[in-house]
Amino acid sequence: MSNGPLATVVVGGLITSTLLTLVVLPSVYQWFASERRDVSV
């Protein structure tokens, strides 16, 4: 039994989660911060 496909899925998941953490989360945080800044508390 070969673990080739499993290794591909694991590496792909690591790359995807890293990109999500480094790119998507900061942009979403900035978007929410700018939205909250417009609302006067």
Buried (B, 14 or more C-beta within 10 A) or exposed (E): EEEEEEEEEEEEEEEEEEEEEEEEEEEEEEEEEEEEEEEEE
